[in-house]
Amino acid sequence: MTNNNTWYIIPYIGIAKINIPMKAKLLFHRKNIEPNGDITEMKIWQVQDSKDKPHGLKYSLVYIQNGKRVIGFDNAEGKGDHKHYKGKEYKYDFKSINNLINDFYGMIEKIRRDEI
Protein backbone atom coordinates (compact mmCIF):
# COMPACT_ATOMS: atom_id res chain seq x y z
CA MET A 1 0.00 0.00 0.00
CA THR A 2 1.07 3.58 -0.41
CA ASN A 3 2.92 5.46 2.25
CA ASN A 4 1.09 8.69 2.95
CA ASN A 5 3.78 10.30 5.07
CA THR A 6 4.42 13.85 3.99
CA TRP A 7 7.28 16.12 5.01
CA TYR A 8 6.43 19.73 5.89
CA ILE A 9 8.55 22.73 6.81
CA ILE A 10 6.86 24.27 9.83
CA PRO A 11 7.97 27.79 10.83
CA TYR A 12 9.72 27.99 14.25
CA ILE A 13 9.74 24.19 14.55
CA GLY A 14 11.66 22.95 11.53
CA ILE A 15 10.93 19.94 9.35
CA ALA A 16 8.28 17.53 10.54
CA LYS A 17 6.91 14.30 9.13
CA ILE A 18 3.12 14.13 9.35
CA ASN A 19 1.12 11.01 8.59
CA ILE A 20 -1.99 11.91 6.59
CA PRO A 21 -4.52 9.09 6.77
CA MET A 22 -5.51 7.64 3.42
CA LYS A 23 -9.20 7.92 2.55
CA ALA A 24 -10.82 4.51 2.07
CA LYS A 25 -11.22 3.61 -1.61
CA LEU A 26 -13.98 1.17 -2.53
CA LEU A 27 -12.41 -1.62 -4.61
CA PHE A 28 -15.34 -4.00 -4.89
CA HIS A 29 -19.06 -4.07 -4.08
CA ARG A 30 -21.55 -6.73 -5.04
CA LYS A 31 -25.02 -7.38 -3.65
CA ASN A 32 -27.23 -10.26 -4.72
CA ILE A 33 -30.80 -10.91 -3.62
CA GLU A 34 -31.99 -14.46 -4.32
CA PRO A 35 -35.61 -15.22 -5.32
CA ASN A 36 -36.13 -16.72 -1.84
CA GLY A 37 -34.98 -13.44 -0.22
CA ASP A 38 -31.47 -14.54 0.83
CA ILE A 39 -28.97 -11.68 0.53
CA THR A 40 -25.26 -11.93 -0.21
CA GLU A 41 -23.27 -8.70 -0.04
CA MET A 42 -19.53 -8.07 -0.30
CA LYS A 43 -17.66 -4.78 0.13
CA ILE A 44 -13.88 -4.40 0.04
CA TRP A 45 -12.00 -1.13 0.48
CA GLN A 46 -8.33 -0.17 0.22
CA VAL A 47 -7.25 1.65 3.39
CA GLN A 48 -4.08 2.77 5.12
CA ASP A 49 -2.10 -0.15 6.57
CA SER A 50 -2.64 -0.37 10.34
CA LYS A 51 -2.19 -2.73 13.26
CA ASP A 52 -5.61 -4.32 12.72
CA LYS A 53 -5.45 -4.03 8.90
CA PRO A 54 -1.82 -4.87 8.01
CA HIS A 55 -2.91 -5.92 4.50
CA GLY A 56 -4.36 -2.44 3.83
CA LEU A 57 -7.87 -3.76 3.27
CA LYS A 58 -11.17 -3.23 5.04
CA TYR A 59 -13.89 -5.71 4.17
CA SER A 60 -17.42 -6.75 5.01
CA LEU A 61 -19.01 -9.88 3.55
CA VAL A 62 -22.43 -10.95 4.79
CA TYR A 63 -24.97 -13.68 4.08
CA ILE A 64 -28.49 -13.01 5.33
CA GLN A 65 -31.39 -15.48 5.54
CA ASN A 66 -34.86 -14.50 6.75
CA GLY A 67 -33.58 -11.03 7.64
CA LYS A 68 -30.82 -12.31 9.96
CA ARG A 69 -27.07 -12.50 9.46
CA VAL A 70 -26.02 -16.14 9.24
CA ILE A 71 -22.42 -15.57 8.11
CA GLY A 72 -20.26 -12.48 8.20
CA PHE A 73 -16.57 -11.90 7.48
CA ASP A 74 -15.15 -8.50 8.42
CA ASN A 75 -12.36 -6.61 10.11
CA ALA A 76 -14.21 -3.95 12.08
CA GLU A 77 -12.14 -1.26 13.76
CA GLY A 78 -9.96 -2.66 16.53
CA LYS A 79 -11.10 -6.27 16.07
CA GLY A 80 -8.87 -7.44 13.23
CA ASP A 81 -9.87 -10.23 10.84
CA HIS A 82 -12.77 -12.32 12.09
CA LYS A 83 -15.94 -14.09 11.02
CA HIS A 84 -19.43 -14.41 12.46
CA TYR A 85 -21.47 -17.57 12.36
CA LYS A 86 -24.85 -18.05 14.04
CA GLY A 87 -24.30 -15.22 16.49
CA LYS A 88 -20.74 -16.13 17.51
CA GLU A 89 -17.47 -14.49 16.52
CA TYR A 90 -14.35 -16.44 15.46
CA LYS A 91 -10.85 -15.37 14.49
CA TYR A 92 -10.23 -15.47 10.73
CA ASP A 93 -6.80 -16.02 9.15
CA PHE A 94 -6.81 -13.58 6.21
CA LYS A 95 -4.50 -14.68 3.39
CA SER A 96 -5.84 -12.91 0.28
CA ILE A 97 -8.99 -11.43 -1.21
CA ASN A 98 -9.47 -14.58 -3.32
CA ASN A 99 -9.22 -16.84 -0.26
CA LEU A 100 -11.61 -14.59 1.66
CA ILE A 101 -14.26 -14.77 -1.07
CA ASN A 102 -13.76 -18.53 -1.52
CA ASP A 103 -14.07 -19.12 2.24
CA PHE A 104 -17.21 -16.97 2.36
CA TYR A 105 -18.93 -18.76 -0.53
CA GLY A 106 -17.72 -22.12 0.80
CA MET A 107 -19.54 -21.50 4.09
CA ILE A 108 -22.67 -20.38 2.25
CA GLU A 109 -22.69 -23.61 0.22
CA LYS A 110 -22.22 -25.72 3.37
CA ILE A 111 -25.16 -23.96 5.01
CA ARG A 112 -27.36 -24.46 1.95
CA ARG A 113 -26.48 -28.19 1.98
CA ASP A 114 -27.05 -28.39 5.77
CA GLU A 115 -23.45 -29.48 6.33
CA ILE A 116 -22.81 -26.97 9.13
DSSP file (Angstrom, degrees, kcal/mol; ACC not computed):
  #  RESIDUE AA STRUCTURE BP1 BP2  ACC     N-H-->O    O-->H-N    N-H-->O    O-->H-N    TCO  KAPPA ALPHA  PHI   PSI    X-CA   Y-CA   Z-CA
    1    1 A M              0   0    0      0, 0.0     2,-0.1     0, 0.0    47,-0.1   0.000 360.0 360.0 360.0 164.1    0.0    0.0    0.0
    2    2 A T        -     0   0    0      1,-0.1     2,-0.7     2,-0.0    47,-0.3  -0.426 360.0-127.2 -77.6 148.2    1.1    3.6   -0.4
    3    3 A N        -     0   0    0     -2,-0.1    -1,-0.1     1,-0.1    45,-0.0  -0.853  19.0-169.1 -93.7 118.5    2.9    5.5    2.2
    4    4 A N        +     0   0    0     -2,-0.7    16,-1.6    16,-0.1     2,-0.3   0.048  38.3 132.6-100.1  26.4    1.1    8.7    2.9
    5    5 A N  E     -A   19   0A   0     14,-0.2     2,-0.4    12,-0.0    14,-0.2  -0.624  36.3-168.3 -76.5 134.5    3.8   10.3    5.1
    6    6 A T  E     -A   18   0A   0     12,-2.3    12,-2.7    -2,-0.3     2,-0.4  -0.976  15.5-136.1-127.3 138.7    4.4   13.9    4.0
    7    7 A W  E     -A   17   0A   0     -2,-0.4     2,-0.4    10,-0.2    10,-0.2  -0.804  25.2-176.0 -95.4 132.1    7.3   16.1    5.0
    8    8 A Y  E     -A   16   0A   0      8,-2.7     8,-2.7    -2,-0.4     2,-0.7  -0.951  26.4-133.9-126.5 146.2    6.4   19.7    5.9
    9    9 A I  E     -A   15   0A   0     -2,-0.4     6,-0.2     6,-0.2    -2,-0.0  -0.906  27.9-166.2 -95.4 117.7    8.6   22.7    6.8
   10   10 A I  E >>  -A   14   0A   0      4,-3.7     4,-3.0    -2,-0.7     3,-2.0  -0.924  23.8-114.8-111.4 119.6    6.9   24.3    9.8
   11   11 A P  T 34 S+     0   0    0      0, 0.0    -1,-0.0     0, 0.0     4,-0.0  -0.200  96.9   6.9 -53.6 139.3    8.0   27.8   10.8
   12   12 A Y  T 34 S+     0   0    0      1,-0.2     0, 0.0     0, 0.0     0, 0.0   0.316 130.3  58.8  70.7  -5.4    9.7   28.0   14.2
   13   13 A I  T <4 S-     0   0    0     -3,-2.0     2,-0.4     1,-0.3    -1,-0.2   0.720  93.0-140.2-115.8 -42.9    9.7   24.2   14.6
   14   14 A G  E  <  -A   10   0A   0     -4,-3.0    -4,-3.7     2,-0.1     2,-0.5  -0.919  53.2 -10.0 118.2-144.7   11.7   23.0   11.5
   15   15 A I  E     -A    9   0A   0     -2,-0.4     2,-0.4    -6,-0.2    -6,-0.2  -0.808  64.6-179.1 -98.0 132.3   10.9   19.9    9.4
   16   16 A A  E     -A    8   0A   0     -8,-2.7    -8,-2.7    -2,-0.5     2,-0.6  -0.977  24.5-136.1-132.9 144.8    8.3   17.5   10.5
   17   17 A K  E     -A    7   0A   0     -2,-0.4     2,-0.5   -10,-0.2   -10,-0.2  -0.889  25.0-170.8 -99.9 122.6    6.9   14.3    9.1
   18   18 A I  E     -A    6   0A   0    -12,-2.7   -12,-2.3    -2,-0.6     2,-0.7  -0.955  18.0-138.4-119.2 129.8    3.1   14.1    9.3
   19   19 A N  E     -A    5   0A   0     -2,-0.5   -14,-0.2   -14,-0.2    -2,-0.0  -0.779  16.2-161.9 -88.1 115.0    1.1   11.0    8.6
   20   20 A I        -     0   0    0    -16,-1.6   -16,-0.1    -2,-0.7    -2,-0.0  -0.872  24.1-121.5 -98.1 116.2   -2.0   11.9    6.6
   21   21 A P        -     0   0    0      0, 0.0     2,-0.3     0, 0.0    -1,-0.0  -0.267  24.6-119.5 -59.7 140.6   -4.5    9.1    6.8
   22   22 A M        -     0   0    0    -20,-0.1    26,-0.5     1,-0.1     2,-0.2  -0.627  25.5-119.0 -79.9 135.0   -5.5    7.6    3.4
   23   23 A K        -     0   0    0     -2,-0.3    23,-0.1    24,-0.1     2,-0.1  -0.539  37.6-100.8 -71.6 138.1   -9.2    7.9    2.6
   24   24 A A        -     0   0    0     -2,-0.2     2,-0.5    21,-0.1    23,-0.2  -0.368  35.4-154.6 -61.7 135.4  -10.8    4.5    2.1
   25   25 A K  E     -B   46   0B   0     21,-2.4    21,-2.9    -2,-0.1     2,-0.4  -0.964  15.7-127.5-117.5 119.0  -11.2    3.6   -1.6
   26   26 A L  E     +B   45   0B   0     -2,-0.5    19,-0.3    19,-0.2     3,-0.1  -0.503  31.4 172.8 -67.1 121.2  -14.0    1.2   -2.5
   27   27 A L  E     +     0   0B   0     17,-2.9     2,-0.3    -2,-0.4    18,-0.2   0.751  63.9   8.5 -96.8 -31.9  -12.4   -1.6   -4.6
   28   28 A F  E     +B   44   0B   0     16,-1.8    16,-2.4     2,-0.0     2,-0.3  -0.984  54.7 171.9-156.1 135.2  -15.3   -4.0   -4.9
   29   29 A H  E     +B   43   0B   0     -2,-0.3     2,-0.4    14,-0.2    14,-0.2  -0.942   8.8 163.7-147.5 126.4  -19.1   -4.1   -4.1
   30   30 A R  E     -B   42   0B   0     12,-2.3    12,-2.8    -2,-0.3     2,-0.4  -0.988   9.0-177.0-143.4 132.3  -21.5   -6.7   -5.0
   31   31 A K  E     -B   41   0B   0     -2,-0.4     2,-0.4    10,-0.2    10,-0.2  -0.998   4.2-175.4-130.8 131.1  -25.0   -7.4   -3.6
   32   32 A N  E     -B   40   0B   0      8,-3.1     8,-2.5    -2,-0.4     2,-0.6  -0.992   9.6-163.5-129.6 129.5  -27.2  -10.3   -4.7
   33   33 A I  E     -B   39   0B   0     -2,-0.4     6,-0.2     6,-0.2     5,-0.1  -0.956  18.2-144.8-113.0 117.5  -30.8  -10.9   -3.6
   34   34 A E    >   -     0   0    0      4,-3.0     3,-2.2    -2,-0.6    -2,-0.0  -0.337  27.0-107.6 -75.5 158.6  -32.0  -14.5   -4.3
   35   35 A P  T 3  S+     0   0    0      0, 0.0    -1,-0.1     0, 0.0    -2,-0.0   0.810 122.3  55.8 -55.5 -30.2  -35.6  -15.2   -5.3
   36   36 A N  T 3  S-     0   0    0      2,-0.1    30,-0.2     1,-0.0    -2,-0.0   0.470 124.7-104.0 -82.8  -0.5  -36.1  -16.7   -1.8
   37   37 A G  S <  S+     0   0    0     -3,-2.2    30,-0.2     1,-0.3    27,-0.0   0.291  71.8 144.7  98.2 -10.1  -35.0  -13.4   -0.2
   38   38 A D        -     0   0    0     -5,-0.1    -4,-3.0    27,-0.1     2,-0.4  -0.364  36.2-150.4 -60.7 141.5  -31.5  -14.5    0.8
   39   39 A I  E     -BC  33  64B   0     25,-2.3    25,-3.0    -6,-0.2     2,-0.5  -0.963  16.4-174.2-121.4 132.8  -29.0  -11.7    0.5
   40   40 A T  E     +BC  32  63B   0     -8,-2.5    -8,-3.1    -2,-0.4     2,-0.4  -0.996  13.7 173.7-121.2 125.3  -25.3  -11.9   -0.2
   41   41 A E  E     -BC  31  62B   0     21,-2.5    21,-2.8    -2,-0.5     2,-0.4  -0.998   9.7-175.3-138.0 136.1  -23.3   -8.7    0.0
   42   42 A M  E     +BC  30  61B   0    -12,-2.8   -12,-2.3    -2,-0.4     2,-0.4  -0.996   3.8 176.0-131.3 131.1  -19.5   -8.1   -0.3
   43   43 A K  E     -BC  29  60B   0     17,-2.2    17,-2.5    -2,-0.4     2,-0.4  -1.000   2.6-179.8-133.2 133.5  -17.7   -4.8    0.1
   44   44 A I  E     -BC  28  59B   0    -16,-2.4   -17,-2.9    -2,-0.4   -16,-1.8  -0.995   4.6-174.6-135.8 128.4  -13.9   -4.4    0.0
   45   45 A W  E     -BC  26  58B   0     13,-3.4    13,-2.2    -2,-0.4     2,-0.5  -0.882  25.0-127.5-119.4 151.5  -12.0   -1.1    0.5
   46   46 A Q  E     +BC  25  57B   0    -21,-2.9   -21,-2.4    -2,-0.3     2,-0.3  -0.872  42.0 166.9 -92.5 130.0   -8.3   -0.2    0.2
   47   47 A V        -     0   0    0      9,-2.3     2,-0.2    -2,-0.5   -24,-0.1  -0.817  43.2 -71.2-135.0 173.9   -7.2    1.7    3.4
   48   48 A Q        -     0   0    0    -26,-0.5     8,-0.2    -2,-0.3     7,-0.1  -0.467  59.8-102.3 -64.7 135.9   -4.1    2.8    5.1
   49   49 A D        +     0   0    0    -47,-0.3     2,-0.3    -2,-0.2    -1,-0.1  -0.334  55.8 164.1 -55.8 142.1   -2.1   -0.2    6.6
   50   50 A S        -     0   0    0      3,-1.0     3,-0.3     1,-0.1     6,-0.2  -0.910  53.2 -87.7-151.6 177.5   -2.6   -0.4   10.3
   51   51 A K  S    S+     0   0    0     -2,-0.3    -1,-0.1     1,-0.2    -2,-0.0   0.910 129.4  35.1 -59.6 -43.2   -2.2   -2.7   13.3
   52   52 A D  S    S+     0   0    0      1,-0.2    -1,-0.2    28,-0.1    29,-0.1   0.513 127.7  39.4 -92.0  -3.6   -5.6   -4.3   12.7
   53   53 A K    >   +     0   0    0     -3,-0.3     3,-2.2    27,-0.1    -3,-1.0  -0.432  63.8 155.7-136.8  61.9   -5.4   -4.0    8.9
   54   54 A P  T 3  S+     0   0    0      0, 0.0    -5,-0.1     0, 0.0    -3,-0.1   0.712  74.7  59.0 -64.7 -19.1   -1.8   -4.9    8.0
   55   55 A H  T 3  S-     0   0    0      2,-0.2    -6,-0.1    -3,-0.1     3,-0.1   0.457 111.9-119.8 -86.9  -2.5   -2.9   -5.9    4.5
   56   56 A G  S <  S+     0   0    0     -3,-2.2    -9,-2.3     1,-0.2     2,-0.4   0.774  74.2 117.4  70.9  26.4   -4.4   -2.4    3.8
   57   57 A L  E     -C   46   0B   0    -11,-0.2     2,-0.4    -9,-0.1    -1,-0.2  -0.976  46.3-165.1-129.1 141.0   -7.9   -3.8    3.3
   58   58 A K  E     +C   45   0B   0    -13,-2.2   -13,-3.4    -2,-0.4     2,-0.3  -0.977  24.8 175.7-116.4 136.9  -11.2   -3.2    5.0
   59   59 A Y  E     -C   44   0B   0     -2,-0.4    16,-1.2   -15,-0.2     2,-0.3  -0.980  25.1-173.0-145.6 155.5  -13.9   -5.7    4.2
   60   60 A S  E     +CD  43  74B   0    -17,-2.5   -17,-2.2    -2,-0.3     2,-0.4  -0.899  10.8 173.6-148.4 115.4  -17.4   -6.7    5.0
   61   61 A L  E     +CD  42  73B   0     12,-2.9    12,-2.7    -2,-0.3     2,-0.4  -0.992  11.7 177.7-124.0 129.8  -19.0   -9.9    3.6
   62   62 A V  E     -CD  41  72B   0    -21,-2.8   -21,-2.5    -2,-0.4     2,-0.5  -0.989  22.3-162.0-139.9 143.4  -22.4  -11.0    4.8
   63   63 A Y  E     -CD  40  71B   0      8,-2.7     7,-3.0    -2,-0.4     8,-1.5  -0.993  18.5-168.3-122.5 123.0  -25.0  -13.7    4.1
   64   64 A I  E     -CD  39  69B   0    -25,-3.0   -25,-2.3    -2,-0.5     2,-0.4  -0.941   9.2-178.1-119.6 130.8  -28.5  -13.0    5.3
   65   65 A Q  E >  S- D   0  68B   0      3,-2.4     3,-2.1    -2,-0.4   -27,-0.1  -0.992  75.6  -5.8-124.7 135.0  -31.4  -15.5    5.5
   66   66 A N  T 3  S-     0   0    0     -2,-0.4    -1,-0.1     1,-0.3     3,-0.1   0.840 130.7 -56.3  52.3  36.3  -34.9  -14.5    6.7
   67   67 A G  T 3  S+     0   0    0    -30,-0.2     2,-0.4     1,-0.2    -1,-0.3   0.532 117.2 105.6  78.0   6.3  -33.6  -11.0    7.6
   68   68 A K  E <  S-D   65   0B   0     -3,-2.1    -3,-2.4     0, 0.0     2,-0.3  -0.950  75.5-112.3-123.8 140.6  -30.8  -12.3   10.0
   69   69 A R  E     +D   64   0B   0     -2,-0.4    -5,-0.2    -5,-0.2    18,-0.2  -0.529  35.3 170.0 -68.2 125.8  -27.1  -12.5    9.5
   70   70 A V  E    S+     0   0B   0     -7,-3.0    16,-1.9     1,-0.4     2,-0.4   0.779  70.3  16.4-100.4 -43.7  -26.0  -16.1    9.2
   71   71 A I  E     +DE  63  85B   0     -8,-1.5    -8,-2.7    14,-0.2    -1,-0.4  -0.985  65.0 171.9-132.1 141.2  -22.4  -15.6    8.1
   72   72 A G  E     -DE  62  84B   0     12,-2.0    12,-3.7    -2,-0.4     2,-0.4  -0.968  11.9-169.7-148.3 136.1  -20.3  -12.5    8.2
   73   73 A F  E     +DE  61  83B   0    -12,-2.7   -12,-2.9    -2,-0.3     2,-0.3  -0.995  32.6 132.5-120.2 126.8  -16.6  -11.9    7.5
   74   74 A D  E     -DE  60  82B   0      8,-2.4     8,-2.3    -2,-0.4   -14,-0.2  -0.967  51.8-136.1-159.9 175.7  -15.2   -8.5    8.4
   75   75 A N        -     0   0    0    -16,-1.2     5,-0.2    -2,-0.3     3,-0.2  -0.464  34.3-172.2-139.1  63.5  -12.4   -6.6   10.1
   76   76 A A    >>  -     0   0    0      4,-0.2     3,-2.4     1,-0.2     4,-0.9  -0.104  45.4 -66.0 -55.5 154.8  -14.2   -3.9   12.1
   77   77 A E  T 34 S+     0   0    0      1,-0.3    -1,-0.2     2,-0.2   -19,-0.0  -0.148 119.9   0.5 -49.4 126.8  -12.1   -1.3   13.8
   78   78 A G  T 34 S+     0   0    0     -3,-0.2    -1,-0.3     1,-0.1    -2,-0.1   0.356 115.8  83.3  79.0  -5.4  -10.0   -2.7   16.5
   79   79 A K  T <4 S-     0   0    0     -3,-2.4    -2,-0.2     1,-0.2    -3,-0.1   0.668  76.0-153.3-103.3 -19.6  -11.1   -6.3   16.1
   80   80 A G     <  -     0   0    0     -4,-0.9     2,-0.3    -5,-0.2    -4,-0.2  -0.240  52.4 -16.0  72.5-169.5   -8.9   -7.4   13.2
   81   81 A D  S    S+     0   0    0     -6,-0.2    11,-1.8    11,-0.1     2,-0.3  -0.510  81.8 140.2 -72.9 127.0   -9.9  -10.2   10.8
   82   82 A H  E     -EF  74  91B   0     -8,-2.3    -8,-2.4    -2,-0.3     2,-0.3  -0.971  36.4-137.4-157.5 169.2  -12.8  -12.3   12.1
   83   83 A K  E     -EF  73  90B   0      7,-3.1     7,-3.1    -2,-0.3     2,-0.4  -0.940  10.1-141.2-132.9 157.3  -15.9  -14.1   11.0
   84   84 A H  E     +EF  72  89B   0    -12,-3.7   -12,-2.0    -2,-0.3     2,-0.3  -0.943  19.4 174.5-117.3 137.9  -19.4  -14.4   12.5
   85   85 A Y  E >   -EF  71  88B   0      3,-2.5     3,-1.7    -2,-0.4   -14,-0.2  -0.917  69.5 -21.3-147.0 119.4  -21.5  -17.6   12.4
   86   86 A K  T 3  S-     0   0    0    -16,-1.9   -16,-0.1    -2,-0.3     3,-0.1   0.890 128.2 -46.0  49.2  47.8  -24.8  -18.0   14.0
   87   87 A G  T 3  S+     0   0    0      1,-0.2     2,-0.3   -18,-0.2    -1,-0.3   0.425 117.4 104.9  83.7  -1.4  -24.3  -15.2   16.5
   88   88 A K  E <   -F   85   0B   0     -3,-1.7    -3,-2.5     2,-0.0     2,-0.4  -0.836  61.1-135.3-113.7 153.1  -20.7  -16.1   17.5
   89   89 A E  E     -F   84   0B   0     -2,-0.3     2,-0.3    -5,-0.2    -5,-0.2  -0.893  21.7-177.7-110.9 135.7  -17.5  -14.5   16.5
   90   90 A Y  E     -F   83   0B   0     -7,-3.1    -7,-3.1    -2,-0.4     2,-0.1  -0.962  33.1-102.8-131.0 146.6  -14.4  -16.4   15.5
   91   91 A K  E     -F   82   0B   0     -2,-0.3     2,-0.4    -9,-0.2    -9,-0.3  -0.386  35.7-152.4 -62.9 143.9  -10.9  -15.4   14.5
   92   92 A Y        -     0   0    0    -11,-1.8     2,-1.2   -18,-0.1   -11,-0.1  -0.988  10.4-139.7-124.6 131.9  -10.2  -15.5   10.7
   93   93 A D        -     0   0    0     -2,-0.4     2,-0.3     2,-0.0   -11,-0.1  -0.737  23.4-153.8 -91.0  92.8   -6.8  -16.0    9.2
   94   94 A F        +     0   0    0     -2,-1.2     3,-0.1     1,-0.2   -13,-0.1  -0.506  29.6 157.5 -71.0 128.0   -6.8  -13.6    6.2
   95   95 A K        -     0   0    0      1,-0.5     2,-0.3    -2,-0.3    -1,-0.2   0.696  63.4 -25.8-116.0 -42.7   -4.5  -14.7    3.4
   96   96 A S     >  -     0   0    0      1,-0.1     4,-2.3     0, 0.0    -1,-0.5  -0.974  59.1-100.8-164.5 165.9   -5.8  -12.9    0.3
   97   97 A I  H  > S+     0   0    0     -2,-0.3     4,-2.6     2,-0.2     5,-0.2   0.919 121.9  53.0 -61.4 -43.2   -9.0  -11.4   -1.2
   98   98 A N  H  > S+     0   0    0      1,-0.2     4,-2.5     2,-0.2    -1,-0.2   0.922 110.4  46.4 -59.5 -44.9   -9.5  -14.6   -3.3
   99   99 A N  H  > S+     0   0    0      2,-0.2     4,-3.0     1,-0.2     5,-0.2   0.908 110.9  53.6 -64.0 -40.8   -9.2  -16.8   -0.3
  100  100 A L  H  X S+     0   0    0     -4,-2.3     4,-2.4     2,-0.2    -2,-0.2   0.946 112.0  43.2 -57.9 -50.5  -11.6  -14.6    1.7
  101  101 A I  H  X S+     0   0    0     -4,-2.6     4,-2.7     1,-0.2     5,-0.3   0.901 114.9  50.0 -65.0 -41.2  -14.3  -14.8   -1.1
  102  102 A N  H  X S+     0   0    0     -4,-2.5     4,-2.4    -5,-0.2    -2,-0.2   0.914 111.8  48.0 -63.1 -42.6  -13.8  -18.5   -1.5
  103  103 A D  H  X S+     0   0    0     -4,-3.0     4,-2.1     2,-0.2    -2,-0.2   0.907 112.4  50.2 -63.4 -41.5  -14.1  -19.1    2.2
  104  104 A F  H  X S+     0   0    0     -4,-2.4     4,-2.0    -5,-0.2    -2,-0.2   0.959 114.8  41.2 -61.2 -54.0  -17.2  -17.0    2.4
  105  105 A Y  H  X S+     0   0    0     -4,-2.7     4,-2.5     1,-0.2    -1,-0.2   0.841 111.0  58.9 -66.0 -32.1  -18.9  -18.8   -0.5
  106  106 A G  H  X S+     0   0    0     -4,-2.4     4,-2.0    -5,-0.3    -1,-0.2   0.911 107.2  46.3 -61.5 -42.3  -17.7  -22.1    0.8
  107  107 A M  H  X S+     0   0    0     -4,-2.1     4,-2.3     2,-0.2    -2,-0.2   0.895 110.3  53.5 -67.2 -39.2  -19.5  -21.5    4.1
  108  108 A I  H  X S+     0   0    0     -4,-2.0     4,-2.5     1,-0.2    -2,-0.2   0.939 109.4  48.4 -59.7 -46.2  -22.7  -20.4    2.2
  109  109 A E  H  X S+     0   0    0     -4,-2.5     4,-1.6     1,-0.2    -1,-0.2   0.893 110.0  51.9 -62.5 -39.9  -22.7  -23.6    0.2
  110  110 A K  H  <>S+     0   0    0     -4,-2.0     5,-3.3     1,-0.2     6,-0.8   0.893 110.7  48.4 -64.2 -38.6  -22.2  -25.7    3.4
  111  111 A I  H ><5S+     0   0    0     -4,-2.3     3,-1.5     3,-0.2    -2,-0.2   0.924 109.8  51.2 -66.0 -43.7  -25.2  -24.0    5.0
  112  112 A R  H 3<5S+     0   0    0     -4,-2.5    -1,-0.2     1,-0.3    -2,-0.2   0.800 113.5  45.4 -64.8 -27.2  -27.4  -24.5    2.0
  113  113 A R  T 3<5S-     0   0    0     -4,-1.6    -1,-0.3    -5,-0.2    -2,-0.2   0.319 113.6-119.9 -95.5   7.5  -26.5  -28.2    2.0
  114  114 A D  T < 5S+     0   0    0     -3,-1.5    -3,-0.2    -5,-0.1    -2,-0.1   0.836  73.8 131.8  56.9  36.6  -27.0  -28.4    5.8
  115  115 A E      <       0   0    0     -5,-3.3    -4,-0.2    -6,-0.2    -5,-0.1   0.647 360.0 360.0 -91.1 -17.6  -23.4  -29.5    6.3
  116  116 A I              0   0    0     -6,-0.8    -5,-0.2    -9,-0.1    -1,-0.1   0.332 360.0 360.0-135.0 360.0  -22.8  -27.0    9.1
